[in-house]
Amino acid sequence: MLSALALCAAGAASSSAPDAELRVAALGGDSPEVDLSLDLAGGARQPGLIVLYEPAGFRIYPVRPPGSIVGRAFVTAASSSYGTPTFSTLAGDVVAQAPDPVSPCSAAPPIGRWQLELSLLGQPFDIPLQLYGPSAADPVRSAGTVALCVPGIVPGGVPLPIASLDLSLDGIPPPARHGSYVWRAVVTPLAPDGHTLRPETAYELRATLPVPHRLTLTGTRPAGTTVVLLHGRLTANGKPRPDVPIRIVRLSRAVTPGGVSVDDVLLGWTTTARAGTYSFRAHASRTPTFVVVAEPTSGPCRGPAIAPAGCVASTFPATQSDPATIR
């Protein structure tokens, strides 16, 4: 998983956190991966079906050799059967399988199947993911969909009250072309019987992955002082991002006989202005190296929702600057 890490009416950012979110982050380079994280509403909106819509520009390679490892998965299950919420964490690999001829998630035949091979207290617990190609019947244009049918809606399946789902998928680079890539999830809650879907209450979550997502950092140090003036700008696909919390960190690392010693210091916080710019004043007696981090954000969705109960929240991922040494 990414360390910086981990969705409708237009309006200003909400002052309170939503009860459900989709977050997406991507790593490029020699070991590319995409991380998807779903925090889901509980209670009367316990999920029964989750459908992820992959934006055009991504390629998740749904058809893979059976038995190959696709990535890793973590599921948190929450239960309030006895009045007090209890949480269990299931972890394991995502493994490619031969596609099923039919799927309980959709009337259309899937083109691929991945299985979450999880374990809880040493006991195996498998959950299939059904993968589909793009379809004219989809409520939004996409490169494909990934559907998770919660085991309780499958005949003979054991109900699993999913509170969160985290997937790290290997071998999937971020798009090379500039743009704002919007992942969407439609979550259909279960009825009180724990087996029947309630499609009229389905809600949408969104996560925007901008390419490029840049946070710059430069600084000056007036001669004869210990004051360092830091400044930079945050942009998403070339457009400024205002009102984003920025974390200022001074790096302190050294190579010792026992390994690398890390003693980084959080200096404080600031917020980007309307133009995406920020500034911060720090004190340092030596030649310091800094890095700044733009925190992940969540707010209301913009534009029409693709689910009957509307869109709950839209997120942007975190990003950070390159280190900057101020001499």
Secondary structure, DSSP 8 states (H G I E B T S, - for coil): --S--------S--SS--S-EEEEEEE-TTS-EEEEEEE---GGG-EEEEEEEE-TT--------TT-EEEEEEEEEEE-TTSS-EEEEEEEEEEEE---SSBTTBSS--SEEEEEEEEETTEEEEEEEEEE---TTSSS--SEEEEEE-GGGSTT-----EEEEEEEEET----SS-EEEEEEEEEEEB-TTSS-B-GGG-EEEEEEEEESEEE--EEE--TT--EEEEEEEEEETTEE--S-EEEEEEE-EEEETTEEEE--EEEEEEE--TTSEEEEEEE-SS--EEEEEE--EEE---S--SSTT-EEEEEE--EE---EE--
